[in-house]
Amino acid sequence: MADEADMANEQLDSELSRAIVRIRNSAPAGQGTRLCADCGDDVPAVRRELGFRFCISCAESRERRRALFANE
């Protein structure tokens, strides 16, 4: 029989798996832009190849804002 720690770990694994799927499904397709759509700084080549339009700093800021206002 599973104890509380096992059940908590299973729930964490499940939440993490769902979050990864959500992120993969929301990733843009195609080539990204050379300059960040927010600040105009260069977007690293790896991010451009994955289709992203924002530099890392702006992407992090957007994610923080999205998390703060997700429950409103």
Secondary structure, DSSP 8 states (H G I E B T S, - for coil): ---HHHHHHHHHHHHHHHHHHHHHHHS--S---SB-TTT--B--HHHHHTT--S-HHHHHHHHHHHHHTTT-
